[in-house]
Amino acid sequence: GGIYSLPFESKGWGVWVNNDMFAAAGIQVPTTISEFIDVCEAFKAAGQEPLATGYAAAWYIGQSVTYGVTSFVVPWIQENREAYNAGEFTFDTEEFRVLADMLKAIRTYAPAQAADLDGDTCVAAFANGEFPMLLAGEWSVGLARSTNPDLNGTIYPLPVSDDPNDTYFPASYGDVHFNA
């Protein structure tokens, strides 16, 4: 009959897109891993580093893995609870390999100096138009807006398979959108 818990924070994590850079390049927002790789390849072919992400801070790597993998793996284990409880659950599946492929693509298309970049540096570089995409979440809106109040960006879910319905957080397209 009482309140037992109260949510105090909500995180939305995904891939920020600089809408102006995408429009100028004639590129659509990726909804699958294959599209994500194609988008990264198209920007690289045009001489543009595609993805702002950094690994200088352990928390940034942790969020890259935790938000994405947890949002995918936890429901997967829940759906297969009987196999999990019986010790018959395995990650040696096509679905998990596809998820690992997304994590590999993130590292592949990160800037060469990613190990030396921290999260704030990446947000500022993205906000200044140095990258068309950024792996981050709503916590970076303040820094991005103070760096570039005119940034036309949207945070989309990061695809985790070639099924456009399998995504990292946020759960729907365009959850955080401004100046568009």
N, C-alpha and C positions, 0 to 999 in steps of 0.2 A: 504493500500500500504506500510505499515511499519511493523516493528517488535513490537509486543505488549507484548510479554513475552519471556523469555528465561530460560529454565530449568538450574539450577545451581547445582543441587544435585539429585542423584538417590540412593534410598535405596533398597537393596535386603536383605530380612530377611528370615530365614528358620532354618533348622536343619543342623548343621555341623556334618559330619561323619568322624571319624578317620578310614580311609580306612584300615589301618594295623590291627586295633583291630577287625574290622568287618571280614576281611579275616581270621585272626587267629581263630575267633569263628565260621567261616563258616556261617555267617549271611548275608542276603541280605538287601539292603537299603529299608526301608518301603515306600510304595506308597499309603497306605490306613491307616485309623485309626486302624483297626483291626491288620494290619501288624505292625504298630507302637507299639501297646500294646504287641503283641507277641514278638517283638524284645526286648522291655524293660523287659518283663518277662524272656526271655532267658538269658539276661545279669544278671538279679537279681538272677536267679537260679544258675548261675555260680559264685555268690558272688561278682558281679561287679555292682556298682551304675551306672545306664544307662545314666542319663541325667544331664549334668551340667547346672544349671540355678539358679539364685539367686534373692531374693526379698528385699535385704537390701536397694536398691535404688529404689525410686518410678518410675524413668524413665524406669527402666528395666522391671517392671511390665507393665507400659504403652506401651512400645514397643511390649511386648508379646501379648497384647490385640489389640493395635491400628493397627499395620501392618497387623496382621492376620485377625482380624474381619473386618477392613475397606476394605481389598482387596476382601472379600467375600460378605459383607453386602451391600456395595455401589452399585455394579453391580446388586445385587438382588433387591434392591429398584428401581433402574433405569428400570429394566425389568418389574417391577410391578408399574410403575409410576401412572397409572390411579387409582389403588386401594389405593396407598399411598396418592395421592391428594384428594381422596374422603373420607379419614379417615377410609378406610376399610382394610388397610394393617396390618398384624399382624406378630409378631415374634413367635407366638404359632404354630410352624410348625415342621415337622419332620426334615427339613434341619437345622433349628436353634438349635434344640435339639442335632443333630449330631455335630454341631460346638461346642456347650457347652460341649459335651462329650470329644472333643479334648482338650479343655481348662482344663477339669477335669483330663484327662490323663497326661497333662503336670505337674499339681500339684502333682498327685499321684506318678509319677516317678521322681520328683525332689528329690535332696538329702534331708535327714532329716533336715539338718542345712541350708536349702535354705533361710530362713528368715534372716540369719546372713551373707549371701554371697552377695558380690557386683559383678557387671558384669565383671570387670577386673580380680577378683579372679577366677571366673568361666572360663574365656578365658584362663588364665594361667594354670589352672588345666587341662582343656581339652588339651591344647597344650603339656603338659607334660605327656599325656597318662593316666591321672587319670579317665577320663570318655570317653566312646566311642561316645557320642553325646553331642552337645552344642546347645542351642537355642541362636542364635545371627545373625549377618549379616556381610556385607562386612566391616563395620567400625572396626571390631575386627581382621581383617587380619594382620594389623601392629603389634599389641601386640602378636598375636599368632606366627607370623614369628620371632619376636625378642625373644620370649620365647623359641621357638623350630624351628630353621630354616629348620629342616628336617621333619617337620610335613607333613604327607601325608593325606590331608583332602580335602573334597568337601562340599560346601554348597548346600543342596538340598531343594526343597520346602517342607514345613511341611504339611502332609495330613490333610484335614479338613472333610473328609467323607470316606465312603468305596468305593467311585468312585475315581480311581487314577487320574482323570482329575481335581478334585477339590483340589486346593492347596493354601497355603499361598505363598507369594513372596519368592524367585524368581519364575517367571512364567514357567521356563523350567528347566529340570534337568541339573546339572553340570555347572551352570552359573559361579561360582567362583571355580576354581579347580587348584591345584598346587601340584608339587612334585609327581605326580602319574605316 
